[in-house]
């Protein structure tokens, strides 16, 4: 893991097109601003993990037939 020290209004670059700026630091928290292309998804880690778990669960579900899938969808 790379560990960097930055002050408020200082940035780091990730690759050529992602800039992470320290917006505010204090009170045990740091506020970050992230400037990245719109096609790059940015999530807090706990949200990313929830999305990942949901995707794994959906991928592991087995559907017997198209008619069962339609019934399942229409009941939701």
Secondary structure, DSSP 8 states (H G I E B T S, - for coil): -------TT-EEEETTTEEEEEEEEETTEEEEEEE--TTS----HHHHHHHHHHHHHHHH-----HHHHHHHHHH-
